[in-house]
Amino acid sequence: MYVCSCFGVTEQQVKDHAAAGACTPRQIASACKAGTDCGGCVRTIQAMLGRGACPRRELLDRKQTPATAAVPAPVSEPASGLPEAA
């Protein structure tokens, strides 16, 4: 079935580009021009891509999330728990 009638792009072609690493409608458009003329197929392409596993997206998510959480340094207090007298 055709997804993009402007450029004759089929569902299988979109799936093939997605399998090759295209994770967004913009990346699909770069690969095959689907969605760049009338734009009527962009929502269909978005639905086909979904939010499933994507190697590029996973790499971006890892770069944006710190690998280890920073642990604040403990605050030193007097041994008695009371302020020190001057």
N, C-alpha and C positions, 0 to 999 in steps of 0.2 A: 504494500500500500504506500502511496506517496504521502510524505509528510510536507514537503515543500513543492507545490505545483509550479512555482515560478522558475525553479531550477531543476525540477525533476528528481529531487532527492527522496529516496525511499527510507522506510523505517530501518531496514537492514543496514543501509549506509550510515545512518545516525548511530546505530548500535555498534557498527564496526569502528567508527571514529571514537566513540566512547570507550570501547575496549582498548583502543590504541592510546588512550590517555586524555581525550577531550572531556572535561568535566563540567563545562558551562556552555550555555547557548552561544556565547561569543566565541569560544574555542571551536564549537561545531561550525559556526559561520566562517571562521578562518579556514577550516579544513575543506568545506564544500559549498560555501555561500548561502546555505539554508538560513532563512531569517533575515537576509540583508536587503530584500526588495520590498515586498508589501508588509512583512512582519507578521502575517497571519499565522505562521507556523511556530512562532517562538514559544508560545504557551505549551504547544504539543511537545516540542523539544524539551522544555523544562520538565514536563511531566515524565517524559521518557528517561531523562537523566536522574530524576528524583534526588534524594540525598543519600544514596548508597555509598559504598566504599569507592573511593577514588584515590589512587596513589598520589597525585599532585596535591589534592586537598588535604590528605593526611600529612604530607610533608609540611604544608603551610601551617596547619594546625599545630604541629610540633614546634615550629619555629616561633609561633606566637605565644605558646605556653612555656613558662620557664621549666627547665628540667627538674630543678629542685627548688623547693620553697625556702625562702630566706627565714631563718629562725632568729628572732630578736635576741640580743644579748641580755642576760639576766641583770637586773638592777641590784646593786649591792646595798644592803641595809645593815645597820648596826646589829650586833648579835642579840641585844636585848629586845629589839623591835621598837624601842623608844628613840626619839631623837637624842643625839649626843649633846651633853651640856657643854657650854663654851667656857 
